[in-house]
């Protein structure tokens, strides 16, 4: 939840190329396991209904939202 302000800002900036959704893994453990979410935070990237990339806790702790922005830019070129 601490990252939500950053996510909302990025969502506003990139609304023309991406749609952002928040997912409560606590109440939806089966879905989290199905999507292979092993830690929080995690960002999953989908294109045409297929998962094309993901970023997990390790990279997010190291690079923060810059990693999310870079991956989103890479996928929307």
Helices and strands as residue ranges (DSSP letters): H 4-13, H 29-34, E 43-47, E 50-55, H 57-63, H 65-75
